Amino acid sequence: MNANPSQPHPAEQEETVRLLPPLERELPAGRHQFHKERLMSTIRDDLRAADTTSVPARPTSNSSSSSNSTKQRNPFLRRAILLPALACAVAGTIATGAYLFADQGATGGTGSGIATGPVLTTRIGAADPAGATQLLDRISLAAADVSRPSVRANQFVYIGSTTAGTYVKTVKGKSTLVSEKPHLRETWQSPDGTKGWLIEPGNTGPEGITLEGLTETGQVPTATIGAPTYDYLAALPTDPDVLLQKIYKETAGQGRSRDQQAFTTIGDLLLESYPPAGLSVALYKAAAKIPGVVVVDDAVDAAGRHGVAVARLDETSGERTEWIFDRKTSAFLGERTVQVQGNSGEKGLITPGTVVSTRAVMTRAIVDGIKQTPAQAG
């Protein structure tokens, strides 16, 4: 997820170990404890069998080793904990959002990942700071007309999306930039968050993995704005000002800036959760109040659909996160992150125009069981 069983050089091993704690701190408290323990065990095993040309640390002018600078994202969105184990050892500290991993070339190991294709690039769309409020008002009006049924306690929220990411890949000391091919990602989550499942080729087995887990004390994890459940979302305030202040409060100290983290948090809720219609309206109106939000004239989601985007630039990393909407219906299509200013990543390999990550929401529905798709439910 080695044909060479040689031990890492002590200095390299020390460097890798230094990188491990930020990965654990990035996880919301108590989430996926079982998987985290299994992951850490696998990391230790892989490090003992890794090539002597291990992955170096990735300091850049834009990166930060502080745990407070780590984005706190919905655990259903956390691709880092689902990547091959050695990838996880270094991905947790990457501030720009692209992943870094070593490819050992063994069948079924890290060399069998799907991040082997040409680098995803795009035209950098023009940003208009004057049109964001008007566009978000139109989007919120469209969202208000959408009726979403409530989710019963014995049902699951199903989200099927097309996704891809860009990675710095290091093999025997040589680093190159590669991207995944867009592929299907499927998640199931119970309303209270106690049951969940993920299937994503290349990052899980064919049957997927459970997303259940208790805290270290054996308790059910507490839902937060960064790790919400449907029940949690249904109880959130729908007044945009109150909601935004709650987001600021709940994410204080996270991310690179207060406003960027608020924008990231709202984007996560739009991308892979099932917010009630009233909350969707409030989220769009709250986003309009965040300084620095702009309109991008054209953006393309992971499924190749063009639309207009609401976006915000992270001036620290040079990345711009874009929420993509259908031009005619204002329906949310997906999200992508694009490097638009300066270079980042290992040796500055991530250049302007690189698509760091991209996701297109294809299906969002309620089903009666884990692994049941909307087509089967119908």
PyMOL commands that set and color helices and strands:
alter all, ss='L'
color gray80, all
select helices_A, chain A and resi 10-26+33-48+67-69+75-77+80-82+85-91+110-112+132-144+230-234+240-250+258-271+277-287+346-348+374-377
alter helices_A, ss='H'
color red, helices_A
select strands_A, chain A and resi 99-102+127-128+156-171+174-179+183-189+196-199+209-210+293-300+306-314+319-325+332-339+355-367
alter strands_A, ss='S'
color yellow, strands_A
deselect
rebuild
show_as cartoon
